[in-house]
Amino acid sequence: MYLSLWPGKPYPLGAAWDGKGTNFALFSEYATGVDLCLFDKKGRETRLSLTEISNFVWHGYVPSIGPGQRYGFRVHGPYAPLEGHRFNANKLLIDPYAKAIEGDVTFGSEIFGYEWDNADRDLSFCTKDDVDFIPKGIVIDDTFDWEDDLLLQTPRHESIIYELHVKGFTQLHPDIPADLRGTYAGLAHPAAISHLQSLGITAVELMPVHHFLAYPGHLKDKGLRNYWGYDSINYFAPYPGYSASSDAAEQVIEFKQMVKALHQAGIEVILDVVYNHTGEGNHLGPTLSLRGIDNVSYYRTVEGEMRYYMDFTGCGNSLNVRHPQVLKLIMDSLRYWVLEMHVDGFRFDLASALARELYAVDRLAAFFDIIHQDPVLADVKLIAEPWDVGEGGYQVGEFPLLWSEWNGEYRDTVRDFWRGDESRLADFAYRFTGSSDLYENNGRNPSASINFVTAHDGFTLRDLVSYTNKLNDANGEGNCDGESHNRSWNCGAEGETDDPEILALRLRQQRNFLVTLMLSQGVPMLLSGDEIGRSQQGNNNAYCQDNEISWVNWELQEDNEALLDFTRQLIGFRRQHPVFRRRKWFQGRAIHGSGVNDIAWYNPDGSAMREQQWNEGFAKAIAIFLNGEAIPTPGERGERIIDNSFLLFYNAHHEEMEFVLPEGLAHAEWETLIDTQESRFIKHGKRYSHDQTIAVMERSIIVLQRLG
């Protein structure tokens, strides 16, 4: 067929339909030619050579081409791996700016730029056409009736984050229609939203939904697939495998409808994004998009050995964030998801890799400077996974203003405390109060700390108290993958058991973790399914388990009804009491000369903690007083915030401990609200006053509320 090609414009990049035709634009600094490839309904390909070049952007406008059009690019240039160039026009390439992509990459030797069986491997050149293996981009009409939908902007200190996998969360849900399970529409279904609302969740953090490489060869050969999705090959298109529709354009609408439904329920949407590397892997990986468009611009190659990639992620490559076009790609993607898809924030996978201007992690890297001044992104939630696998990549506490961080120190300290490891009480105290040692000095508040005990990467909460050792054999890597030092404890038996004492201890330990998490300052994050005792049978790296190992088993709701009710009550308790979610740091200062502090720390005998005790590694019991009348920051309208006061008794010993009401607090009357040896909150709990002692069971927590 004959198609006219007009000069078009270099901006915006990607495919932009204006109601009469579509503009196509692609950046490539080192290409010698770019072909726009258009496909009809029968898959027949028409190539149009883009001859207009503006600032290394190849562009053209095709009249009459509109929504639904399938397309890709072929890029000409030198195939010189030793110089970093890997152009191969035999490979159809996915548009980095495609807003919708029709399906998955099909694995085969054709998708590699080199001859698969050649002795020189990637130095050879493959002449096979891979057009039948590469999914096509789709031109879309991005109009959508959002009605009055806006970003929710839930205050950070009031947030409760729930990390979930779009497919795994609803795949087995009996109250969601079968054709919607495992999809964006499934997550928007009233049954899914009702569960989130009943918990009191304010934000869902979705594991990667950017289009990713689902079937890499090493997994396909084992009959497995990339379930987690941390191998993006596009940063604009939602992954089509999570859509109830086979129509790529409808997939975008479905995602927007999901966000809209969650917003109407008062729930924010945070995306887990992977801008540090792509699914094209190392020098032996496939040529799918950026590698074939402009390898040396988009990727960090090794200086002096440009055939190879710098790898700060352990995934084969690292994006070249020093290059202006790569920064532009990331920023354009972020703004698109906020402005067009209405998401409320982002969690950046291995964020330290994004800060590497040269080699060392730089807090003032261009990436952070650009985000800091961006009017769209400056007011959304920005969460860093503050580490990568490179030297010096562990950067907990080092991110700049505007950023919160997954607090790995919190996870490790709380796990060590409850498994009885020799650790300092000072570390526990810092984590419980929001980690001021990590975040206060650079001007951030307690909400900079995203507190978590479990996440997708590692044991579930149930497995954390059921397995001391990982069981990853199902991954086909000889149990060599995944973290070996999990700071877990099986409570006396490895894996499943019928021993009632061990089962009771495991449930108590789960409640201990949940109470510690929800009553700590900072922002709590709960892993989906932990509230109903989900297990992965000891697998702590289920990245390739798209099956019952990873999916939430909703039948557990009945088996673990008490744990679910306890979690609901606990989250509701946190949301009801601002003393557990302060905006500012504790100061420990006296209030009006009374000698009572906003927070105080006591030994089991009621005496105040002495300075030397903080660094002892054997103290496993502590009492914490939180003064609800000493919250220094006002409410939204400037009103003074006054809350109840609480005493928290933590006993991580293997023996029961007796706590004495601290002097100065014993004059008041106190009532038991929570005792983690009980499966639910306590109604009309036992009351204490004066010199009474409180027996706290081994490995348990008691929370008292002051009356009057």
C-alpha positions in Angstrom: 0.0 0.0 0.0 1.1 3.6 -0.6 1.5 5.9 2.4 2.4 9.5 2.4 5.2 10.6 4.7 5.5 14.2 5.8 8.4 15.7 7.7 6.6 15.7 11.0 8.1 16.9 14.3 10.8 15.7 16.6 8.6 16.0 19.7 6.9 14.2 21.3 8.9 11.0 20.9 7.1 7.9 20.1 3.8 7.7 18.2 1.4 10.7 18.7 -2.0 10.7 17.0 -3.6 14.1 16.5 -7.0 13.1 15.1 -5.9 13.2 11.5 -2.6 11.2 11.4 0.3 10.1 13.5 3.7 11.6 14.1 6.5 9.1 14.8 9.8 10.2 16.4 12.8 8.1 17.6 16.1 9.3 19.1 19.3 7.7 17.8 22.6 9.6 17.9 24.7 7.1 16.0 22.2 5.6 13.5 22.8 6.0 9.8 19.1 5.3 8.9 15.7 4.6 10.6 12.8 2.7 9.0 9.3 3.1 10.4 7.6 -0.3 10.0 3.8 -0.4 9.8 1.9 -3.6 9.9 -1.6 -4.3 8.5 -4.1 -6.7 10.1 -2.6 -9.7 8.2 0.9 -8.8 9.5 2.2 -7.5 6.2 5.0 -4.9 6.7 5.4 -1.6 5.0 8.6 0.3 5.6 9.0 4.1 5.5 12.4 5.6 5.7 12.5 8.5 8.1 14.8 11.1 6.5 14.1 14.1 8.7 16.6 14.4 11.6 16.5 17.1 14.3 18.9 16.9 17.2 19.4 13.2 16.6 15.7 12.6 16.5 14.4 10.8 13.4 10.8 11.8 12.7 8.0 11.7 10.2 4.2 12.2 10.0 1.9 9.7 8.3 -1.5 11.1 7.4 -4.6 8.8 7.9 -2.7 6.5 10.3 -4.5 6.4 13.7 -5.4 4.3 16.8 -4.9 0.6 16.4 -2.0 0.9 14.0 0.7 -1.7 14.7 4.3 -0.5 14.3 8.0 -0.9 15.1 11.4 0.4 13.9 14.4 -0.9 12.1 17.6 1.1 12.8 20.6 1.1 10.5 24.2 1.7 11.6 27.5 0.0 12.3 27.5 -3.4 14.0 30.8 -3.0 15.9 30.5 -4.5 19.4 34.1 -3.7 20.2 33.2 0.0 19.7 29.9 -0.4 21.6 27.6 -0.3 18.5 25.1 -3.1 17.9 22.9 -1.9 15.1 21.2 -4.6 13.1 18.3 -3.6 10.7 17.3 -7.3 10.5 15.8 -6.8 14.0 12.4 -5.2 14.5 12.7 -2.9 17.5 10.1 -1.9 20.1 9.6 1.9 20.3 10.8 3.0 23.8 7.9 5.5 23.9 5.2 3.1 22.8 2.1 3.6 25.0 0.7 0.1 24.2 2.4 -3.1 23.1 0.4 -6.0 21.8 2.0 -9.0 23.5 5.1 -10.8 24.7 8.5 -11.2 23.1 8.7 -14.8 21.8 12.1 -16.3 22.6 14.2 -17.7 19.8 17.6 -17.3 18.2 16.1 -14.8 15.8 15.9 -12.1 18.5 19.6 -11.9 19.0 21.8 -9.5 17.0 24.5 -12.2 16.6 24.5 -15.7 15.3 23.5 -17.9 18.3 25.7 -20.8 17.5 28.7 -18.8 16.2 32.0 -19.4 18.1 32.5 -15.6 18.3 29.1 -15.2 19.8 28.2 -11.5 20.0 31.0 -10.5 17.6 29.2 -12.3 14.8 26.2 -10.8 12.9 22.8 -12.3 12.5 20.9 -11.9 9.3 17.7 -13.6 10.5 14.6 -11.4 10.6 12.8 -11.6 13.9 9.6 -9.8 12.8 7.4 -12.7 14.0 9.1 -12.8 17.4 8.8 -9.1 18.5 5.5 -7.6 19.7 4.4 -4.5 17.9 3.7 -1.1 19.4 0.1 0.2 19.0 -0.9 3.8 18.2 -3.5 4.8 20.8 -6.1 7.4 21.5 -5.2 8.5 25.0 -8.4 10.4 25.8 -10.2 9.1 28.9 -13.0 10.5 31.1 -11.3 10.8 34.5 -14.4 12.8 35.7 -13.1 14.6 38.8 -10.3 12.2 39.6 -7.2 13.7 41.1 -4.1 12.5 42.9 -5.1 11.7 46.5 -2.0 13.1 48.1 -2.5 11.2 51.3 -0.1 12.7 53.8 3.0 10.6 54.0 2.8 10.1 57.8 -0.7 8.8 57.5 0.1 6.3 54.7 -0.2 2.5 55.0 1.4 0.8 52.0 0.4 -2.7 50.8 2.8 -4.3 48.3 1.1 -6.6 45.8 1.5 -8.3 42.5 -1.3 -7.4 40.1 -1.8 -11.0 38.9 -1.0 -12.8 42.1 -3.3 -10.8 44.3 -6.5 -11.8 42.4 -5.6 -14.9 40.4 -7.2 -17.2 43.0 -9.9 -14.9 44.4 -13.2 -16.8 44.4 -15.4 -13.7 44.4 -13.9 -12.2 41.3 -15.1 -13.4 37.9 -12.7 -15.9 36.3 -12.1 -13.8 33.3 -11.0 -10.8 35.5 -8.7 -12.7 37.9 -5.1 -11.7 37.6 -5.8 -8.5 35.8 -6.0 -4.7 36.3 -9.8 -5.1 36.1 -9.6 -7.8 38.8 -7.7 -5.4 41.1 -10.4 -2.8 40.4 -13.2 -5.3 41.3 -15.2 -4.5 44.4 -14.1 -7.8 46.1 -10.4 -6.8 45.8 -11.0 -3.2 46.9 -13.2 -4.3 49.8 -10.4 -6.3 51.2 -8.0 -3.4 51.0 -10.5 -1.0 52.6 -11.3 -3.5 55.4 -7.6 -3.6 56.2 -7.3 0.2 56.2 -4.8 0.4 53.4 -4.1 3.9 52.0 -1.8 2.9 49.1 -1.1 -0.2 47.0 2.5 -0.5 45.7 2.3 -2.5 42.5 5.2 -4.7 41.5 6.4 -3.8 38.0 3.6 -3.2 35.4 5.9 -1.7 32.7 6.1 -4.1 29.7 8.8 -6.6 30.5 10.6 -9.6 29.1 8.4 -12.5 30.4 10.1 -15.5 28.8 13.9 -15.2 28.9 15.6 -18.3 27.6 17.1 -19.5 30.9 13.6 -19.6 32.4 11.7 -20.8 29.3 14.0 -23.9 29.1 12.9 -24.8 32.7 9.2 -24.3 32.0 9.3 -21.1 34.1 8.7 -17.4 33.4 9.6 -14.0 34.8 6.8 -13.5 37.3 8.1 -10.5 39.2 8.7 -8.4 36.1 12.0 -6.7 36.9 13.2 -6.8 33.3 11.5 -3.8 31.6 11.7 -3.4 27.9 9.5 -0.4 27.8 8.6 2.3 30.3 5.3 3.6 29.0 3.1 0.6 28.1 1.3 -1.4 30.8 2.2 -5.1 30.7 -0.6 -6.7 28.5 -0.5 -10.0 30.3 -2.3 -8.3 33.2 -5.2 -7.2 31.1 -8.6 -8.8 30.7 -8.6 -7.5 27.1 -6.6 -8.8 24.2 -6.9 -5.3 22.6 -3.7 -3.4 23.4 -5.5 0.0 23.3 -8.1 -1.3 25.7 -5.4 -2.4 28.1 -4.4 1.3 28.7 -8.1 2.1 29.4 -8.3 -0.8 31.7 -5.3 0.4 33.7 -6.8 3.9 34.0 -10.1 2.4 35.1 -8.3 0.5 37.8 -6.6 3.7 39.1 -9.8 5.5 39.0 -11.6 2.8 41.0 -8.9 2.7 43.6 -8.9 6.4 44.0 -12.6 6.4 44.5 -12.0 4.0 47.4 -9.4 6.3 48.9 -6.4 4.2 47.8 -3.3 5.6 46.1 -1.4 3.7 43.4 2.4 3.5 43.7 4.3 1.9 40.9 7.5 -0.2 41.4 9.7 1.0 38.5 12.9 -0.4 37.1 14.8 2.4 35.4 18.2 1.0 36.4 18.5 -1.7 33.8 16.4 -3.4 31.0 15.5 -6.9 30.0 18.1 -6.9 27.1 20.7 -8.2 29.6 24.5 -8.3 29.1 26.4 -8.4 25.8 25.0 -11.9 25.1 21.4 -10.7 25.5 18.7 -10.2 22.9 18.3 -7.1 20.7 14.7 -5.8 21.5 14.8 -2.1 21.7 17.4 0.3 23.2 20.4 -2.0 22.3 19.5 -1.8 18.6 18.4 1.8 18.6 21.6 3.3 20.1 23.5 1.0 22.5 26.3 3.4 23.6 23.9 6.2 24.3 21.4 4.2 26.4 23.7 1.8 28.2 26.8 2.2 30.4 29.6 0.4 28.6 33.0 -0.5 30.2 35.6 2.2 29.4 38.2 0.7 27.1 36.1 -2.5 26.6 32.9 -1.2 25.1 31.7 -4.6 24.1 30.8 -5.1 27.8 28.4 -3.4 30.1 28.8 -1.8 33.5 26.5 -3.9 35.7 25.4 -2.3 39.1 22.2 -4.4 39.2 23.3 -8.0 38.7 21.0 -8.1 35.7 23.5 -7.7 32.9 23.4 -4.0 32.1 22.9 -0.5 33.6 21.1 2.4 31.9 23.4 5.3 31.1 21.8 7.9 33.3 24.6 10.4 32.5 23.2 10.8 29.0 20.6 13.5 28.5 18.4 11.3 26.4 18.3 8.6 29.0 17.4 11.2 31.7 14.7 12.5 29.3 13.3 9.0 28.8 13.0 8.4 32.5 11.5 11.8 33.2 9.1 11.6 30.3 8.0 8.2 31.6 7.5 9.4 35.1 5.5 12.4 34.0 3.4 10.3 31.7 2.3 7.9 34.5 1.4 10.8 36.7 -0.3 13.1 34.2 -1.9 10.5 31.9 -2.3 7.5 34.2 -2.9 9.3 37.5 -0.5 7.2 39.6 0.4 8.7 43.0 4.0 7.8 43.3 6.9 5.5 42.5 9.2 3.0 44.2 12.5 2.9 42.4 14.1 -0.5 42.2 17.9 -0.5 43.0 17.8 3.3 43.1 21.5 3.7 43.9 22.3 2.6 40.4 20.5 5.8 39.1 22.8 8.0 41.2 26.0 6.8 39.7 27.3 9.7 37.6 30.7 8.1 37.2 31.2 5.1 39.5 30.5 6.2 43.1 27.0 6.9 44.2 26.5 10.6 44.3 23.6 12.1 46.3 23.6 15.1 44.0 23.5 13.2 40.8 21.7 14.8 37.9 18.8 12.4 38.2 17.9 13.6 41.7 18.4 17.3 40.8 16.1 17.0 37.9 13.3 15.3 39.9 13.7 17.8 42.7 12.9 20.8 40.5 10.2 19.1 38.4 6.8 20.6 39.1 4.9 17.4 38.3 7.1 15.0 40.3 8.0 17.1 43.3 4.6 16.5 44.9 4.2 12.7 44.3 5.5 9.9 46.6 9.1 9.0 45.7 10.5 5.9 47.4 14.0 4.5 46.8 15.2 1.0 47.2 18.5 2.5 48.5 21.0 0.0 47.3 22.4 -1.8 44.3 24.9 -4.6 43.8 27.9 -2.4 43.0 30.7 -1.3 45.4 29.4 1.4 47.8 25.8 0.8 46.6 24.2 0.4 50.1 22.9 3.9 50.6 20.2 3.6 53.3 19.8 7.1 54.8 21.7 8.9 52.0 18.9 9.9 49.6 18.0 13.6 49.4 15.0 15.6 50.3 11.6 14.5 48.9 12.6 10.9 49.0 11.5 8.1 51.3 13.5 4.9 51.5 12.8 1.2 52.0 14.5 1.0 55.3 16.6 -2.2 55.2 18.0 -1.4 58.6 14.5 -1.5 60.0 13.8 -5.0 58.5 17.1 -6.4 59.8 16.9 -4.9 63.3 13.3 -6.0 63.9 14.0 -9.5 62.6 17.1 -9.8 64.8 15.2 -8.6 67.9 12.4 -11.1 67.7 14.5 -14.1 66.8 16.6 -13.4 69.9 19.8 -12.4 68.2 22.4 -10.4 70.2 21.7 -6.9 69.0 21.8 -3.4 70.6 18.6 -2.0 72.1 19.8 1.4 70.7 19.3 0.0 67.2 15.8 -1.2 68.0 15.0 2.2 69.6 16.2 4.1 66.5 14.1 1.9 64.2 11.0 2.1 66.4 11.1 5.9 66.5 11.6 6.4 62.7 15.3 6.1 62.3 16.4 9.6 63.2 20.0 8.4 63.0 19.5 7.8 59.3 17.1 10.6 58.2 17.1 13.6 60.6 20.5 15.1 59.8 19.6 15.8 56.1 16.3 17.5 56.9 13.9 14.7 56.4 11.0 13.5 58.7 10.1 10.1 60.1 8.0 9.4 56.9 11.3 9.1 55.1 11.5 5.6 56.6 9.4 3.0 54.8 9.3 0.4 57.5 8.9 -3.2 56.5 9.6 -6.7 57.8 8.8 -8.6 54.7 8.6 -7.7 51.0 8.3 -9.6 47.7 12.0 -10.4 47.8 12.5 -12.8 50.7 10.3 -14.8 53.0 6.6 -14.1 53.6 5.8 -13.3 57.2 4.6 -16.9 57.8 7.7 -18.3 56.3 9.9 -16.0 58.3 8.7 -17.8 61.5 8.6 -21.2 59.9 11.9 -21.6 58.0 15.5 -21.0 59.1 16.7 -22.0 55.7 15.5 -21.2 52.2 13.9 -23.8 50.0 14.3 -22.6 46.4 14.7 -25.9 44.6 11.6 -25.1 42.5 13.6 -22.3 40.8 15.9 -24.8 39.1 19.1 -23.3 40.4 20.1 -25.9 42.9 18.9 -23.7 45.8 21.8 -21.4 45.1 19.7 -18.4 44.3 18.1 -16.0 46.9 19.5 -14.6 50.1 21.0 -17.2 52.5 21.1 -15.0 55.6 17.5 -14.2 56.2 17.5 -13.4 59.9 14.6 -15.9 60.2 13.8 -18.5 62.9 11.6 -21.5 62.5 10.4 -21.5 66.2 11.7 -25.1 66.8 10.8 -27.1 63.6 11.7 -26.5 60.0 8.7 -26.0 57.7 5.3 -27.4 58.3 4.5 -29.0 61.7 1.6 -30.2 63.7 3.2 -29.3 67.1 0.7 -27.1 68.8 3.3 -25.2 70.9 5.4 -24.4 67.8 2.3 -23.3 65.9 1.2 -21.1 68.8 4.6 -19.5 69.0 4.7 -18.9 65.2 1.3 -17.1 65.4 2.5 -15.0 68.3 5.7 -14.1 66.5 3.7 -13.0 63.5 1.6 -10.7 65.7 4.8 -9.4 67.3 6.2 -8.4 63.9 2.9 -6.8 62.9 2.5 -4.8 66.2 6.1 -3.6 66.0 5.6 -2.6 62.4 2.3 -0.7 62.9 3.3 1.0 66.1 6.7 2.3 64.8 7.1 5.8 63.6 7.5 6.1 59.8 5.4 4.5 57.1 4.5 0.9 57.4 4.5 -1.4 54.4 2.7 -4.8 54.5 3.3 -7.6 52.1 0.1 -8.9 50.5 -1.1 -12.1 52.0 0.8 -11.7 55.2 -2.4 -10.8 56.9 -3.8 -14.2 56.1 -0.7 -16.3 56.7 0.4 -16.8 53.0 3.3 -19.2 52.6 5.7 -19.7 49.7 6.8 -23.1 51.2 10.2 -21.6 52.1 11.0 -20.1 48.7 12.6 -16.7 49.4 13.2 -15.8 45.7 9.9 -16.7 43.9 10.7 -14.4 40.9 10.0 -17.2 38.4 7.0 -18.9 40.2 3.9 -17.8 38.3 1.8 -20.4 40.2 0.3 -21.2 43.6 3.7 -20.7 45.2 3.4 -16.9 44.6 -0.4 -16.3 44.3 -2.4 -15.3 47.2 -4.5 -18.2 48.5 -7.8 -16.7 49.6 -8.9 -19.9 51.3 -6.5 -18.9 54.0 -9.0 -16.2 55.1 -11.0 -18.9 56.9 -8.0 -20.7 58.2 -6.4 -17.5 59.6 -9.5 -15.5 60.3 -8.1 -14.4 63.7 -4.8 -13.2 62.1 -6.8 -11.2 59.5 -9.0 -9.6 62.2 -6.0 -8.8 64.3 -4.3 -7.1 61.4 -7.4 -5.1 60.6 -7.8 -4.0 64.3 -4.1 -3.1 64.4 -4.1 -0.9 61.3 -7.3 0.7 62.5 -5.6 1.3 65.9 -2.7 3.0 64.2 -4.9 5.2 62.1 -7.0 6.2 65.2 -4.0 7.3 67.2 -1.7 10.1 65.9 0.9 9.3 68.6 2.0 6.4 66.4 2.3 8.4 63.3 3.9 11.7 64.2 5.0 14.1 61.5 8.1 15.2 63.4 10.8 13.6 65.5 10.6 12.8 69.2 12.7 15.2 71.2 12.4 13.5 74.6 12.1 16.9 76.2 10.3 17.8 79.4 6.7 19.1 79.0 5.9 22.2 81.1 8.4 21.3 83.8 6.4 18.1 84.7 9.4 15.8 84.1 7.3 13.7 81.7 8.8 13.3 78.2 7.1 12.8 74.9 8.8 9.4 74.8 10.6 7.6 77.6 12.4 4.2 77.9 12.3 2.0 81.0 13.7 -1.3 82.2 11.3 -4.1 83.3 11.8 -3.0 87.0 10.4 0.4 86.1 13.7 2.3 86.3 14.7 4.6 83.4 17.1 3.2 80.9 20.7 4.1 81.6 23.0 5.4 78.9 25.3 2.4 79.0 22.4 0.0 78.6 21.7 1.1 75.0 24.8 -0.6 73.7 24.4 -3.9 75.5 23.7 -6.8 73.2 21.8 -9.0 75.6 19.0 -6.9 76.8 15.8 -8.3 75.3 13.1 -6.5 77.3 12.1 -2.8 77.3 9.2 -0.6 78.2 8.3 2.4 76.1 6.1 5.3 77.1 4.4 7.4 74.4 2.8 10.7 75.7 -0.2 11.5 73.6 -0.4 15.0 75.2 3.1 15.9 73.9 2.6 15.9 70.1 4.3 19.1 69.0 2.9 19.5 65.5 -0.5 20.9 64.8 -3.2 19.2 62.7 -4.3 20.1 59.2 -6.1 23.3 60.3 -3.6 24.3 62.9 -5.4 22.7 65.8 -3.5 21.1 68.7 -3.4 17.3 68.4 -4.0 15.4 71.7 -4.0 11.6 71.9 -4.1 8.9 74.5 -0.9 7.9 76.2 0.4 4.3 75.9 2.9 2.0 77.6 4.4 -0.7 75.4 6.1 -3.7 77.0 8.4 -5.6 74.6 9.7 -9.0 75.8 11.9 -10.8 73.2 13.3 -13.1 75.9 12.7 -16.9 75.9 11.3 -16.5 79.4 8.4 -14.6 80.9 9.3 -11.2 82.3 7.6 -9.1 84.9 7.3 -5.4 84.2 6.7 -2.8 86.9 4.8 0.4 86.1 7.5 3.1 85.9 7.7 5.7 88.7 5.8 8.8 87.8 3.4 6.8 85.6 2.1 4.5 88.3 -0.3 7.1 89.7 -2.5 6.7 86.6 -4.7 3.7 85.7 -3.8 1.6 82.7 -5.8 -0.9 80.7 -4.6 -3.7 78.5 -5.5 -3.3 74.8 -3.1 -5.7 73.1 -1.4 -8.8 74.3 0.2 -10.7 71.5 -0.3 -14.0 73.2 -4.0 -13.3 72.5 -5.3 -13.8 68.9 -7.3 -10.6 68.9 -7.4 -7.2 70.6 -8.7 -7.3 74.2 -12.0 -5.8 75.1 -12.3 -4.6 78.7 -8.7 -5.7 79.4 -7.1 -6.0 82.8 -6.3 -2.7 84.6 -3.2 -1.8 86.4 -2.1 1.1 88.7 0.3 1.9 91.5 3.0 -0.7 92.1 1.4 -3.6 90.3 3.5 -5.8 88.1 2.5 -6.9 84.6 3.6 -10.4 83.5 4.6 -10.4 79.9 4.8 -13.8 78.3 8.0 -14.9 76.6 8.4 -13.4 73.1 5.3 -11.2 73.3 4.1 -7.6 73.5 1.6 -5.9 75.8 0.2 -2.5 75.1 -1.5 -0.5 77.8 -3.6 2.6 77.4 -3.8 5.3 80.1 -7.4 5.9 81.3 -8.7 9.3 82.2 
